[in-house]
């Protein structure tokens, strides 16, 4: 009707009569549908006009553009359609459901395996000395097994740290915690069925009182979280292939250091289920929970401080995808963030942090009577190399820093090396004070821990032993960590093995310190708490210090001889494979 003016509509009685008839027919059809119970009829709906034969034959009849409503499906037709596509709808539902639940179920499963192993490993009245190694091994396995699905947190303290950094929302943190604790409590129930009546206990380990235990728990939980953040949660950076080993070794070093002080739970999902199900002193489980979250908070702060520039650049890139796309398209636009190298202060802080943790670990192993001091110290060096090695190089040893300087090739300036050594010695002195405090609260508080040669050995023999062991360690660092493109991913692991071998080999002769910073820390601890035996002779530790630095010099000399190609001009350099190929060609040339 809108196509005809009002004057024409009034003067066209045939058109008006036709429209009235159609409207009446439509109303009658609708009423009949409702009265007869026709399911296709809808209350208040206007029925579609019946198309005349002329309309049906018109071009475009029945199309959406004609103004007619599309045909409606009856409930039977809808049900038939759903039945016919049931498999497709089922797959869509399952994929949507599991896409959200898979990471949570993975966290629950990984935490179950971890807590079950911890419970069984420590439930015996006389726990195995291999318990820390057992737990570290299963942690490494679960990290690699679950990382690509859930991120391998397996620890509410790690999830808490990620939330503080803004990588997770608080609601997602709660969801992760729920599934982590579900897996943990289920594991605690299963291990109790297997190991009863022997149960794991979360409580201070005598003679250390609760202050010592909570301090150790917070410190080493912080270390574990710090290693996880640096090795597996870096923004826009694929983790080193050894990230799982680094996390496992972080627990290995920590377990031997504080296992006889706090029990080394280092995980609220371990502390709460085992503590509440231990049968006594359940309140300690909540104290451990709090200490572990405090440690995670401190680790997050240190991580942010060391990686602040990297985090800011990642935030800028995320906030400016268009600018990032322009840069990737090589349009000449400026990058949304430029990552500068770490400052000298951050480099020295990284060196101080690694040296502090190494010295504290050595000291706590000594005062707690551990027989795996060398293994624990090497594990600590390894995980800290992977955590902050890209910031400072991961020396944590004045002798190694000296070897790198003497190794040439501009790997480090003399000024920066001097600052490294000062940071390492200052951190070792602070760690020596911490070690002395724990010595005072230990079962051997009255015993004097002196740096003297082993029983039956002279100072000269001990000094020579330290020289050789330090030489091996320094040469290993030079060859695997400063030669570009050579065993880059496993360099930290190789250095750790070199330290383990040297410390175990000469430990009974000289103590196996293999590090002037560790020597200084132990001497300072002996000064603060000399025990009943007093301080050891100065000549002994001075000889050890001098021979460790001399060992670094010898290592640098050997490196210059064996790696001559490293000092050739860039265009004349050949890698190891190239040298071997050249040698082979020289041998085969005469026969050709």
Buried (B, 14 or more C-beta within 10 A) or exposed (E): EEEEEEEEBEEEEEEEEEEEEEEEEBEEBBEEBEEEEEEEBEEEEEBBEEBEEEEEEEEEEEEEEEEBEEEEEEEEEEEEEEEEEEEEEEEEEEEEEEEEEEBBBBBBBBBBBBBBBBBBBBBEEEBEEEBBBBBBBBBBBBBBBBBEBBBBBBBBBBBBBBBBBEBBEEEBBEBBBEBBBBBBBBBBEBBBEEBEEBBBBBBBBEEBEEEBBBBBBBBBBBBBBBBBBBBBBBBEEEBBEBBBBBBBBBBBBBBBBBBBBBBBBBBBBBBBBBBBBBEEEBEBBBBBBBBBBBBBBBBBBBBBEBBEBBBEBBBBBEEBEEBBEBBEEEEEBEBBBEBEEBEBEBBBBBBBBBBBBBBBBBBBBBBBEBEBBBBBBBBBBBBBBBBBBBBBBBBBBBBBBBBBBBBBBEEBEEEBBEBBBBBBBBBBBBBBBBBBBBBBBBEBBEBBBBBBBBEEBEBEBBBBBBBBBBBBBBBBBBBBBBBEEEEEEBBBBBBBBBBBBBBBBBBBBBBBBBBBBBBBBBBBBBEEBBBEEEBBEEEBBBBBBBBBBBBBBBBBBBBBEEBEBBEEEEEEEEEEEEEEEEEEEEEEEEEE
